[in-house]
Amino acid sequence: MTPDQIEFPKGAIALNATPWAEVWVDGEKIGDTPIGNYQLTLGPHDFVFRHPDLGEQRHMRDCHAQDAGATQR
């Protein structure tokens, strides 16, 4: 018997920073801004924006079911 895979609901976000920044979500680098249509499971997430000269900024966001498809900037 093969274990079932559970597919959790996802939403899409767009991320940007001026000037550009590396973006980390939940400890994983997802790329440099701008980032569009990034798929992310619903629930709490930790966002870190890093720039070599300007340091880093942390943001927490809790994605709810009504946020699915919403855009964050």
ABEGO torsion letter per residue (X at the ends): XBBBBBBBBBBBBBBBBOBBBBBBBGGBBAEBOBBBGBBBBBEBBBBBBBBAAAEBBBBBBBBBAAABGBBBX
